[in-house]
Amino acid sequence: MAEAADFQGLGPSPARRWLRRTATVIAGVPLLASLLAGTTAPAARAATQATGSSTVAVALDTLAPSAPVKGDTLTISGTVTNKGKSKVTDAQVDLRVGPRLTGRTAIDDAAARSGSSTGDAAPVGGKYKVTFPELAAGISRDFALSVPVDKLGLDEDGVYQLGVSLTGRTTAAPYDQVLGIQRTFLPWQPDATDEKTQLTVLWPLISSTHLSAETGSDDRQTPVFENDDLAEELAPGGRLEQLVSVGSRLPVTWVIDPDVLATADAMTRNYNIRNGDSVVPGRNQAVATQWLNALEKAVKNSKVIALPFADPDLASLAHRGKDVPGALSHLQPATDVAARTVETILHVQPSVDFAWPVDGAIDPSIVDVATSAGAHKVITRSDSLQDNLSYTPNAARPIGGGTTAVVADTRLSTAFENDMTAAGSSTLAVQKFLAQTLAVTLQQPENQRSIVVAPQRMPTAAQAQSLARALRALDSERWTQPSDLIAAAAVQPDSDATTKVPSASRYPEKLRARELPTDAFLAIKKTQERLDNFKAILSSPDRVAAPFGNAVSRAMSTSWRGNAIGGRQYREAVNDYLTGLTSEVRLIPKSVLTLSGRSATIPVTVQNKLLQGVQDLVLRLRSDNPTRLKLDDDQAVAERPIKIDGGHSQSVKFTGAGNANGPVQVTAQLYTVDGRPYGAPMTFQVKVSEITPTVMLVIAGGVLLLVLAGVKMYSRRKRAVARKEAAAPSEGTDGAGETGPGASEDTDPGQPSDPTPDTGPESADASGTGEKVDR
């Protein structure tokens, strides 16, 4: 009716007009909302896309001081980089101070969202900012912020999160927004705590294998290096040089693989470098000498831990090598050599009472192997021996059998494992490390704790320098004090701390996959057996015992993890070189030997091409057919052990008897005095020609015929002389004294009276064969 009244020109009543206006407004709300949504949605999406590190990357290169006190000015420098496709206008770099973080887990959580801009505190504001009118796409700009600490609003002691953000506008979102942010941590402990955490930091000097088992072919035993890479590590700026240079100024415990010292010491004298199939002289004696001198000074007043020589892979031995006979027997000699090496070269007495499995991961079998060489302390890590406590307990705790586990803190130990070459990465790692140490102290400020930091085994120079920056920031000793590993192992353990060693099933698969294979320990066993045989015959066994014993230790080094091909090639090279040396003592091959007669003498020659003499060798000869050729006692043995000077040969004679004609295979074999075969056997053939009774009868008959022929000739000559003498008086002679007609019978006394040559048996070869008869 209302619609009809309006159509008819009758105006609506006031009540109706009010209802219409209200309905219009209400009906327009959805439309307005949709229009507003359609207008703002792209901008909102653009703002979302343009916010965060995906648009502008913020890097913090420096933050100083790392742990400020009252009155300090905090200076932060870095770079901002526009990673977007459009320029950023009205850009501004600000410092934001987040809330105080409670606990170590809160620090981890904050670090995980360091690139997010959600829930940021307001900027410090004021003049403490840096502005850029424009930041083009792909362009980086440096910045530096300096803010007095009293402007940061730090009240309670603890760890605060700092954020450095860049706000600005883009074409897609032309309003101020956070386009990038980087967070870090600021430890705030201006005054010293009553109970400071005892902090022990391990400083490892470990390298990969560089020295082979090979020595030069001279009396000086010139060592041969696989390459010259160690010289690069020892030279100024090299990894090991930096570790010594930086570590010498820090309160650390040195953990040294003595193989590094032995190899560097070998470089100080004449040495060769393998170059294909030949060797070339090394030229870095001065570099090695300088490094060793610097290291000796650095460790003079510090604690030194010596690992077993060449840092054998304890986990691989426990999981893959313990079932190979003799594999575990190498640990004790490696430990003994370690102590002597460190003391001889560095002139300090090291501790050999610590074992350090890879990444501190342990299980019962690893602990058993680690302590089999006499170590009573095992360096493990808190991600292996886990605690379910609200605080970080002391590092030391008993795990049974008189063994102490020294549990390194995982967060602190892995703080510098990433690439630290970029200044921004190093700064963030340092600040997080400091924050975690303060958080440990504030967990139970009334109780002093002892914690250990065990970094990666072979840190790079940049990683070591970053850790050093963090330790220097703790020099003020406001919440930590330096300690050493021996002291940390002796601290009273927490009664609530875990002492149960994790089972083998909890051992990390990623570590198990990189272990040395069982074949590696089988190859080492084969090499060791050959070495034992070789040493047993040498007059100076020490000349090979040391280089090859050390090479066997290097063959099971932890450094081969991740380099399976290199490890296998090294083991094969050691075995091949040893095989070549053992073959220098050998039996000289013989050609076919012909023997005749019942009694036979067989000479066998032993050659020694080594530089040193050999002794205690026994030579045995065996006939494969004793019926045809019987040697004395069948297993013919030289009467006494053979001794041959270097570069000489010696023949050994054996006797036997030939009983029947034909070839016989004879085998000669060298043995050590304890009955183990030495080298390969040497076989040769002997042809036996026996003189039978029939042949002897023929020979005797021939001799008899010769005798009879001689008697007959003698009788003929005697009769001829008699006839001549009888004819002389009756027939007379001429004036010349010539005989009569009867003289023509024998005109030449030197010829037989019967001129007819003998063609009968008297002139035949008595043997009938024409061969020489053996004596």
WOBELZI-V413876 format. One record per residue. RES is the residue in one small letter. PSI is psi in degrees with one decimal (NA if undefined). D_CENTER is the distance of its C-alpha to the mean C-alpha in whole Angstrom. Layout:
BEGIN
<<RES	PSI	D_CENTER> <RES	PSI	D_CENTER>>
END
This chain:
BEGIN
<<m	-33.3	101> <a	-46.1	99> <e	-41.5	98> <a	-41.1	101> <a	-42.4	103> <d	-40.7	101> <f	-33.5	102> <q	4.3	105> <g	2.6	105> <l	118.1	105> <g	149.6	103> <p	157.5	100> <s	161.8	101> <p	-38.3	99> <a	-40.7	97> <r	-39.6	96> <r	-40.2	95> <w	-42.4	92> <l	-40.3	91> <r	-44.7	90> <r	-40.3	89> <t	-44.2	86> <a	-38.2	85> <t	-43.7	85> <v	-45.8	82> <i	-42.4	81> <a	-29.5	80> <g	-15.3	79> <v	-50.0	76> <p	-40.8	74> <l	-43.7	75> <l	-40.7	74> <a	-40.9	71> <s	-37.8	70> <l	-42.6	70> <l	-39.7	68> <a	-42.6	65> <g	-28.6	66> <t	-39.1	66> <t	-19.5	63> <a	-48.0	60> <p	-40.6	59> <a	-39.9	59> <a	-42.8	57> <r	-40.7	55> <a	-41.1	54> <a	-39.8	53> <t	-43.5	51> <q	-29.9	49> <a	3.5	49> <t	137.1	48> <g	-179.2	44> <s	-9.6	41> <s	-18.5	42> <t	-53.4	45> <v	125.5	44> <a	130.5	40> <v	123.1	40> <a	135.8	37> <l	108.1	37> <d	-39.5	36> <t	148.7	37> <l	112.7	39> <a	138.4	40> <p	153.2	41> <s	-31.6	38> <a	84.7	40> <p	165.7	43> <v	177.1	46> <k	138.0	50> <g	-11.3	51> <d	160.0	48> <t	124.4	48> <l	125.7	45> <t	126.2	44> <i	128.0	42> <s	157.3	41> <g	-157.4	40> <t	151.6	41> <v	137.4	43> <t	123.7	42> <n	108.0	45> <k	-1.6	43> <g	-177.6	46> <k	-5.4	48> <s	160.9	51> <k	157.7	52> <v	129.5	52> <t	161.2	55> <d	42.7	56> <a	141.5	52> <q	129.1	52> <v	125.6	49> <d	158.9	49> <l	129.8	48> <r	137.2	48> <v	117.5	47> <g	-175.6	47> <p	162.6	48> <r	133.2	46> <l	134.5	43> <t	112.1	43> <g	161.3	40> <r	-33.5	36> <t	-36.7	37> <a	-35.5	39> <i	-43.2	37> <d	-44.5	34> <d	-41.5	37> <a	-37.7	39> <a	-32.5	35> <a	-26.3	35> <r	35.0	39> <s	-22.3	38> <g	0.2	39> <s	147.4	42> <s	7.1	46> <t	132.2	47> <g	31.4	49> <d	147.2	49> <a	165.5	51> <a	151.5	53> <p	155.9	52> <v	-36.7	53> <g	-164.6	55> <g	-140.4	58> <k	-1.4	57> <y	72.2	53> <k	164.9	52> <v	131.0	51> <t	148.8	53> <f	116.5	53> <p	-35.2	56> <e	140.5	54> <l	101.1	50> <a	158.1	50> <a	132.4	48> <g	2.9	44> <i	142.8	45> <s	144.2	43> <r	139.4	45> <d	153.5	44> <f	162.1	45> <a	126.7	45> <l	136.2	47> <s	119.6	48> <v	126.9	50> <p	141.1	51> <v	-32.9	50> <d	-7.8	53> <k	-3.2	54> <l	-10.2	51> <g	29.8	53> <l	122.2	50> <d	-71.2	52> <e	153.2	50> <d	144.7	47> <g	-164.0	44> <v	127.4	41> <y	149.0	43> <q	129.6	42> <l	141.8	43> <g	131.1	43> <v	116.4	44> <s	158.6	46> <l	121.7	48> <t	153.7	51> <g	-170.9	53> <r	150.5	55> <t	169.6	54> <t	-38.5	57> <a	-25.1	56> <a	83.4	57> <p	56.0	59> <y	160.1	59> <d	133.8	56> <q	158.5	53> <v	116.3	50> <l	-13.0	48> <g	147.5	44> <i	146.3	43> <q	131.5	40> <r	152.9	39> <t	-170.4	38> <f	146.7	38> <l	108.6	40> <p	130.2	40> <w	101.1	44> <q	74.7	44> <p	-28.0	46> <d	151.8	47> <a	141.9	45> <t	158.9	44> <d	-44.2	46> <e	114.3	42> <k	144.0	39> <t	130.4	36> <q	117.6	33> <l	118.4	30> <t	126.5	27> <v	123.8	24> <l	140.7	21> <w	93.6	19> <p	135.1	15> <l	90.7	14> <i	141.7	10> <s	175.2	8> <s	174.9	5> <t	130.4	5> <h	-26.1	9> <l	132.2	11> <s	177.5	12> <a	-11.1	14> <e	143.0	17> <t	160.2	20> <g	160.1	23> <s	58.1	26> <d	170.0	28> <d	-19.1	28> <r	-7.1	26> <q	55.5	23> <t	121.9	22> <p	153.0	18> <v	124.7	17> <f	144.1	14> <e	-31.9	12> <n	-178.9	14> <d	24.8	16> <d	-31.8	14> <l	-34.4	13> <a	-35.6	17> <e	-36.0	18> <e	-30.2	16> <l	-21.6	18> <a	158.2	21> <p	128.7	24> <g	-12.4	23> <g	166.6	19> <r	-52.8	17> <l	-33.6	16> <e	-40.6	20> <q	-38.3	21> <l	-40.3	20> <v	-44.4	21> <s	-45.6	25> <v	-44.7	25> <g	-25.6	24> <s	-17.8	26> <r	15.1	29> <l	152.5	28> <p	81.6	29> <v	165.8	25> <t	121.1	23> <w	128.9	20> <v	111.6	17> <i	134.8	15> <d	114.3	11> <p	-19.0	13> <d	-34.0	10> <v	-42.4	12> <l	-46.2	15> <a	-40.5	15> <t	-43.2	13> <a	-38.7	16> <d	-38.6	18> <a	-29.8	18> <m	-20.0	19> <t	-14.0	22> <r	-170.1	23> <n	133.1	24> <y	158.9	21> <n	156.5	20> <i	131.1	18> <r	132.3	18> <n	87.1	20> <g	-125.2	21> <d	0.8	22> <s	-177.5	23> <v	153.2	22> <v	151.3	23> <p	140.5	24> <g	153.0	22> <r	16.2	24> <n	37.2	22> <q	-40.8	23> <a	-37.8	25> <v	-45.9	23> <a	-41.8	20> <t	-44.5	23> <q	-41.0	25> <w	-44.0	22> <l	-38.8	21> <n	-42.0	25> <a	-39.0	25> <l	-40.1	22> <e	-40.1	24> <k	-37.0	27> <a	-36.1	26> <v	2.3	25> <k	-42.4	28> <n	26.5	30> <s	165.4	27> <k	137.9	25> <v	127.2	22> <i	125.4	19> <a	120.1	17> <l	161.5	14> <p	146.9	13> <f	129.5	11> <a	9.4	7> <d	65.0	8> <p	146.9	8> <d	99.0	9> <l	-39.7	12> <a	-40.2	14> <s	-39.7	12> <l	-40.9	14> <a	-38.1	17> <h	-28.9	17> <r	-23.8	16> <g	-18.8	16> <k	-22.9	19> <d	-5.0	21> <v	118.6	19> <p	131.4	21> <g	-7.3	19> <a	-43.9	16> <l	-16.0	17> <s	-12.1	18> <h	-17.4	15> <l	-44.6	15> <q	-47.6	18> <p	-36.6	17> <a	-35.3	14> <t	-41.7	17> <d	-44.0	19> <v	-35.4	17> <a	-48.4	16> <a	-44.4	20> <r	-38.8	21> <t	-48.4	18> <v	-43.7	19> <e	-38.2	23> <t	-41.2	23> <i	-41.6	22> <l	-10.6	23> <h	38.0	26> <v	154.5	25> <q	109.1	25> <p	164.1	22> <s	130.9	22> <v	25.3	20> <d	10.3	22> <f	138.0	20> <a	146.3	17> <w	90.7	15> <p	161.7	14> <v	127.9	13> <d	17.7	16> <g	16.3	18> <a	128.7	19> <i	158.5	20> <d	175.4	22> <p	-39.4	24> <s	-35.0	21> <i	-41.2	19> <v	-42.3	21> <d	-44.4	22> <v	-42.6	18> <a	-33.4	18> <t	-0.8	21> <s	-21.5	21> <a	10.5	20> <g	-5.8	22> <a	140.5	21> <h	0.6	24> <k	134.8	23> <v	124.3	21> <i	113.8	20> <t	-166.6	21> <r	155.4	22> <s	-15.5	26> <d	-5.6	25> <s	-51.5	24> <l	84.3	26> <q	143.5	29> <d	147.7	33> <n	64.2	36> <l	159.8	38> <s	-0.3	39> <y	169.1	38> <t	116.0	34> <p	174.6	34> <n	153.7	33> <a	-38.2	29> <a	139.8	29> <r	142.6	31> <p	140.4	31> <i	15.9	29> <g	153.8	31> <g	23.2	30> <g	14.0	30> <t	138.1	27> <t	128.5	27> <a	128.6	25> <v	105.2	25> <v	109.8	25> <a	146.8	24> <d	122.8	26> <t	-45.2	25> <r	-46.1	27> <l	-35.2	26> <s	-29.6	22> <t	8.7	22> <a	-25.8	25> <f	30.6	23> <e	-20.8	20> <n	177.3	22> <d	118.6	23> <m	13.3	24> <t	-29.2	25> <a	134.8	29> <a	-36.1	31> <g	-42.5	33> <s	-41.6	29> <s	-42.8	29> <t	-45.0	32> <l	-41.3	32> <a	-40.8	29> <v	-46.2	30> <q	-37.2	34> <k	-38.8	33> <f	-47.0	30> <l	-40.5	34> <a	-41.6	36> <q	-38.9	33> <t	-39.2	34> <l	-39.1	37> <a	-37.2	38> <v	-46.3	36> <t	-37.4	38> <l	-7.8	41> <q	-48.2	41> <q	78.5	42> <p	-18.8	43> <e	-11.9	45> <n	126.1	42> <q	136.3	39> <r	158.7	36> <s	117.1	32> <i	156.8	29> <v	140.3	26> <v	117.9	24> <a	92.7	20> <p	-178.3	19> <q	153.1	15> <r	-42.0	12> <m	75.4	12> <p	148.2	16> <t	169.8	17> <a	-39.9	20> <a	-39.1	22> <q	-41.6	21> <a	-39.5	21> <q	-35.6	25> <s	-43.9	26> <l	-38.5	25> <a	-37.8	27> <r	-42.0	30> <a	-41.4	30> <l	-35.9	30> <r	-31.4	32> <a	-19.4	35> <l	5.1	35> <d	-30.3	36> <s	-14.5	39> <e	43.9	38> <r	-32.5	41> <w	-3.2	39> <t	158.0	36> <q	141.2	35> <p	146.3	32> <s	179.7	30> <d	168.1	27> <l	-36.7	25> <i	-40.4	27> <a	-39.0	30> <a	-36.5	29> <a	-19.0	28> <a	-1.7	32> <v	144.9	34> <q	124.2	36> <p	155.7	35> <d	136.1	37> <s	-25.3	39> <d	-2.6	38> <a	150.1	35> <t	135.9	33> <t	1.1	31> <k	123.0	31> <v	132.7	27> <p	153.0	27> <s	166.7	27> <a	-28.2	24> <s	-19.8	26> <r	-1.1	25> <y	132.5	22> <p	130.2	21> <e	-33.2	20> <k	-29.3	18> <l	-39.5	16> <r	-36.0	16> <a	-20.0	16> <r	7.0	12> <e	159.2	11> <l	138.5	10> <p	165.3	13> <t	-34.6	16> <d	-30.9	15> <a	-42.0	12> <f	-29.5	13> <l	-40.3	17> <a	-39.8	15> <i	-40.2	13> <k	-43.8	17> <k	-42.6	19> <t	-41.9	17> <q	-40.6	18> <e	-42.9	21> <r	-37.4	22> <l	-41.7	20> <d	-42.2	23> <n	-40.4	26> <f	-45.7	25> <k	-30.6	25> <a	-20.2	28> <i	-4.0	30> <l	144.8	29> <s	-24.8	31> <s	74.3	29> <p	-22.9	26> <d	-23.9	24> <r	-20.7	23> <v	-23.1	21> <a	-44.3	20> <a	-55.0	18> <p	-39.3	16> <f	-34.4	15> <g	-41.8	15> <n	-36.0	12> <a	-36.4	10> <v	-40.7	11> <s	-40.7	9> <r	-29.0	6> <a	-20.2	6> <m	26.2	7> <s	147.7	4> <t	-25.4	5> <s	-14.8	3> <w	-7.9	4> <r	131.3	7> <g	0.0	10> <n	62.5	8> <a	-39.3	10> <i	-45.1	11> <g	-39.6	9> <g	-42.8	7> <r	-41.6	10> <q	-37.4	11> <y	-46.4	9> <r	-41.0	10> <e	-38.6	14> <a	-40.0	14> <v	-46.1	13> <n	-40.2	16> <d	-40.4	18> <y	-41.1	18> <l	-40.1	19> <t	-40.4	22> <g	-39.1	23> <l	-44.2	24> <t	-29.8	25> <s	-6.5	28> <e	-18.5	29> <v	108.9	31> <r	169.3	33> <l	130.3	37> <i	126.5	39> <p	146.8	40> <k	149.0	44> <s	-174.7	46> <v	132.6	49> <l	129.7	51> <t	126.5	55> <l	140.3	57> <s	147.7	60> <g	161.9	62> <r	-29.0	62> <s	128.4	59> <a	144.9	56> <t	123.6	54> <i	112.9	50> <p	140.0	48> <v	132.0	44> <t	131.4	42> <v	129.1	38> <q	137.0	36> <n	106.3	34> <k	7.0	32> <l	165.8	30> <l	-20.2	30> <q	164.4	31> <g	160.8	33> <v	156.4	33> <q	175.1	35> <d	36.6	35> <l	141.3	35> <v	133.1	38> <l	130.0	40> <r	143.7	41> <l	135.1	44> <r	131.2	45> <s	129.9	48> <d	-13.6	48> <n	80.1	51> <p	-22.7	53> <t	-37.2	56> <r	-43.6	56> <l	108.6	54> <k	120.4	54> <l	160.2	51> <d	125.0	52> <d	15.8	51> <d	-57.9	50> <q	85.1	46> <a	131.7	47> <v	137.9	44> <a	143.9	44> <e	-33.6	46> <r	158.4	44> <p	145.1	40> <i	140.7	39> <k	122.3	38> <i	130.2	38> <d	160.7	37> <g	136.3	34> <g	15.3	35> <h	170.4	38> <s	160.8	40> <q	135.5	42> <s	140.4	44> <v	128.4	45> <k	136.3	48> <f	148.4	49> <t	152.7	53> <g	-174.4	54> <a	132.3	57> <g	127.7	58> <n	-16.5	60> <a	149.8	61> <n	150.6	60> <g	168.9	57> <p	148.9	54> <v	133.2	51> <q	127.9	47> <v	136.3	46> <t	128.9	42> <a	137.4	40> <q	134.1	37> <l	146.6	35> <y	152.1	34> <t	166.6	33> <v	-20.3	35> <d	10.9	34> <g	8.0	35> <r	134.0	32> <p	142.0	32> <y	119.7	30> <g	-178.8	30> <a	148.7	32> <p	157.2	35> <m	124.2	38> <t	147.2	41> <f	168.4	44> <q	138.6	48> <v	125.5	51> <k	119.7	55> <v	126.3	57> <s	98.2	61> <e	140.6	63> <i	107.7	67> <t	167.6	69> <p	-35.5	72> <t	-43.8	74> <v	-39.7	72> <m	-38.2	73> <l	-40.2	77> <v	-41.5	77> <i	-42.9	76> <a	-41.4	79> <g	-39.7	81> <g	-42.5	81> <v	-41.8	81> <l	-42.4	84> <l	-40.2	85> <l	-41.6	84> <v	-44.8	86> <l	-39.2	89> <a	-40.5	89> <g	-42.4	89> <v	-42.1	92> <k	-43.8	94> <m	-40.5	94> <y	-41.6	95> <s	-43.5	98> <r	-45.6	99> <r	-37.3	99> <k	-41.2	100> <r	-38.1	103> <a	-41.0	104> <v	-38.5	104> <a	-40.4	107> <r	-39.5	109> <k	-43.2	108> <e	-34.3	110> <a	-32.8	113> <a	-19.1	114> <a	-43.9	114> <p	-31.0	118> <s	-37.1	119> <e	-22.6	118> <g	-179.2	118> <t	161.4	116> <d	180.0	117> <g	-22.1	117> <a	-1.2	114> <g	14.4	113> <e	154.6	111> <t	169.4	112> <g	-160.9	114> <p	-26.8	113> <g	-13.6	111> <a	-21.4	108> <s	-10.8	107> <e	-32.6	105> <d	76.5	103> <t	-18.5	103> <d	106.1	99> <p	-20.4	98> <g	-8.4	95> <q	152.0	95> <p	153.0	95> <s	-22.6	99> <d	106.1	98> <p	-9.4	96> <t	124.3	95> <p	148.8	91> <d	125.7	90> <t	5.5	88> <g	-162.9	88> <p	-23.6	85> <e	-26.3	85> <s	0.0	83> <a	158.5	81> <d	120.5	77> <a	-32.3	77> <s	-27.7	74> <g	3.3	74> <t	-28.1	71> <g	-2.7	70> <e	155.7	67> <k	133.3	66> <v	131.3	66> <d	151.7	63> <r	NA	65>>
END
